[in-house]
Amino acid sequence: MITIHRVALATPATMDADAYREFCWGAGLERTDTGYGLLLVFDDIGDEFTAVVNDVEYARLLTQISGIAVPADKVTHILRKWPDLRPEAATVWP
């Protein structure tokens, strides 16, 4: 079971072109026109990781609802740690 801490979006509309390109490169993801939803989560033992979903609208919905179980088929990638998506961050990945 995972516990969602925060939902973020990594899309061409929410990031500048260089930041989106760096995010995709660092995460090992293909750049897409729609981008990705990022579920910043904890696992059962408290480790943090990022569950990536291709369905950005689903990720937007998760920002409005709490306590929802995320079906495994929605998660397309698992990334260690959480990305640093602050505009002033020197790099996206720790």
Sequence and secondary structure as in RCSB ss.txt:
>XXXX:A:sequence
MITIHRVALATPATMDADAYREFCWGAGLERTDTGYGLLLVFDDIGDEFTAVVNDVEYARLLTQISGIAVPADKV
THILRKWPDLRPEAATVWP
>XXXX:A:secstr
  EEEEEEEE TTTS HHHHHHHHHHHT    SS EEEEEEE TTS EEEEEES HHHHHHHTT  S    GGGE
EEEEES     TT S S  
